[in-house]
Amino acid sequence: MAHQKDLRKWLIEALKAHNRSASIVEVCKYVWKNYENELRRSGDLFFTWQYDIRWSATQLRKEGIMRATDLTPKGIWELV
């Protein structure tokens, strides 16, 4: 069973797997491919995880782990 904190970890993992930069769709495909079973067993998180992963990205930007949106192309997430 996954929790919102897992999304943060999976987001970072997905970006590292894509050479530290990927589109939102690529990140979500990676998470789904690798963690589908955990997501399916996660109650309400199953229905909100794509929204929640975006919230995790916002938090990672505030912490300086991901680049700010004005420093990357539209729709691209990137680790610092």
N, C-alpha and C positions, 0 to 999 in steps of 0.2 A: 504494500500500500504506500503510495507516494504522498508527500506533503508539499506545501508551497516552497519550503526551504530546499527541497530536492530540485525544483525547477531551476533555481539559481545555479546549483552545481552542474546540472545537465546543460544549461545554457553555455556556461564556460567550457564544458567538455566539447560541446558541438562546435563552438568557435575554434577551439584548438584543433579539432579534427579537420577543419576547413582552413587551415593555415592562418588562424586568428581573425578571419573576416568572412562573413557570409550574409546572404539575404535572410530576411525573417523566415521566408518559406523554407530555405535550406535548413535553418536551425530547427524549425518545427518538424520537418521531415526526419531529421536526424533523431530528435527526441522520440518521435512516434515509432520509428524503426527500432530503436534500442530499448525503449521503455513502455511500449504499448501495454504489456501485461500489467505493469505497476499502475499505469494510468487507469486502466479499466477497473481495477480493484480499489480505486481511490474515492469512491462516493461522489460528492458534488464536484470535486476537483476535476473529475473526468470531463465535466461539462464546461469548465472554466479555464482549463490549463493554458489554452492559447492566449487568453487575456492575461492570465496571471504571469506567464512568461514575459510578456511585455512589461508588466509592472516590475519584475525582477531586473529587466534590462535598464529600466529607469533608475532603480536603486544602485545598480552596478555603475552607471554613469555618474551618479552623485558621489560614489565612493572612489571614483577615478580609476576603476578597473576596466571600464569600457570607454571608448571615445565618445565625446559629445555628438549629438546629431548634426550640429553645424560643421563638424569636421569630417564627416563621412558622406558618401553619396546617399541619396534618398533610398530608404529601404534596406540599407546595409548596416549590419551590426559589426563592430570591430573591437577587439581587445586592445588596450594600450600597450 
